[in-house]
Amino acid sequence: MTDLIRLTIAEARDQMAKGAFSSLELTEAYLQAIDAANPAINAYVKVTADKARDMAKASDARRADGKAGALEGIPLGIKDLYATEGVHTQACSHVLDGFEPRYESTVTANLWADGAVMLGKLNMDEFAMGSSNESSYYGPVINPWRAEGSNANLVPGGSSGGSAAAVAAFLCAGATATDTGGSIRQPAAFTSTVGIKPTYGRCSRWGIAAFASSLDQAGPIARDVRDAAILLKSMASVDDKDTTSVDRPVPDYEAALGGSVKGLKIGIPREYRIEGMPEEIDAVWKQGIAWLKDAGAEIVDIELPHTKYALPAYYIVAPAEASSNLARYDGVRYGLRVPGKDIADMYEKTRAAGFGQEVKRRIMIGTYVLSAGYYDAYYLRAQKVRTLIKRDFELAFAAGVDAILTPATPSSAFAVGDENLASDPVKMYLNDIFTVTVNMAGLPGIAVPAGLDPKGLPLGLQLIGRPFEEETLFRTAHVIEQAAGRFEPKRWW
């Protein structure tokens, strides 16, 4: 049974189609793995074992009737940001204690319509605010990877740390995630998994707890590029309930794999060569360039001059939208309620008790930059910078660049409770330095494993594409994956 959980989604799909095993057998194998590993890794905040078995039995019945869907019988983990009908949905926040929605998010509804099975809800940074998965009300997720010769616990990245850790530790075949400033790509890089943040509007945001509405986008984390392509095909759709979702056909992303990158122009932005970049990050970037060159791609230097303003602009726009979106959590209709002497006192006490430190920090920053006298100086200026960042990419693509190659993160995974980062939020925010531009411009970006650092920890590369050209990213990422090989953590849990 333990061998079943090591199969990729594509392998499990093909084996079940041949009748090698049932969805119920595959689901039971994953549930056993979760029972054994979750106490150490803390990837799941809610395991829906009975529901998973019921869904698997229904899946096996559909297959027997010749009605198998694209993800028939594949067990998935769902980030706790996604509404799942009648099942724990709390964005890993105390303020949503006990909340079980009466509706299903569009993305998860798409997955169930294609036959997927839900194993449970995955841990994450509270309201997706974090780069280490340490701000969760349910405690930090532990990265399945460890440095060679060390027993120190490492972070899996954030905010989708539970999704990345569960995939890397074989606790689900694939997982849903979300990306507001790098929350799919950074954890994927830290855990040697593949994560794609699709173009803004490619997946519906309906039924996903909002952090920053103009930046948030759903996407998958998977074991390899093919699995990520399979998952995104099912997740993506137009949706009348989300006016930002785009009405255009969803391609067969899997069909793009194996295509040649000969003649593709790959841009290398000089602004991403940041001061003090670790040698191993620079080395893996150069290695990625060499792989693509060997595969026939043309490497060109490009300029994205407003990159240096991306992080400060992001940390104005995102908290501003968060302060607006999180105003709804007030103890009146659902979730936590702390009694007070009057309604204003109840609001204050509920929000003070319900939100963690990082969420409070961002709400306060956001409220400040939107306040009278500061709106023009901060928020409006940040939006103008955002336009310039988007324009940089448009000019690069107009000059014939097909995709842009950068590092995914400025380092490999760091220790849980790292004092340097805990005492200085700005240092933690710097983890997003290579990823936030993609969200500010609404572009697709994929993180793909590219190697290990001298400590034996995963490093990833990021590919940034033109709007709605995810197929080019999958094709190019597949070339990198084929050259780099696949990496698995040594089991310690």
Secondary structure by P-SEA (a helix, b strand, c coil): ccccccccaaaaaaaaaaccccaaaaaaaaaaaaaacccccccccccaaaaaaaaaaaaaaaaaacccccccbbbbbbcccccccccccccccccccccccccccaaaaaaaaacccccbbbbccccccccccccccccbbbbccccccccbbbbccccaaaaaaaaaacccccccccccccaaaaaaaaccbbbbbccccccccccccccccccbbbbbbcccaaaaaaaaaaabbbbccccccccccccccccccccccccbbbbbbcccccccccaaaaaaaaaaaaaaaaabbbbbbbbcccccaaaaaaaaaaaaaaaaaacccccccccbbbbcccaaaaaaaaaaacccaaaaaaaaaaaaaaccccccccaaaaaaaaaaaaaaaaaaaaacccbbbbbcccccccccccaaaaaccccccccccccaaaaaabbbbbbbbccccccccccbbbbbbcccaaaaaaaaaaaaaaaaccccccccc
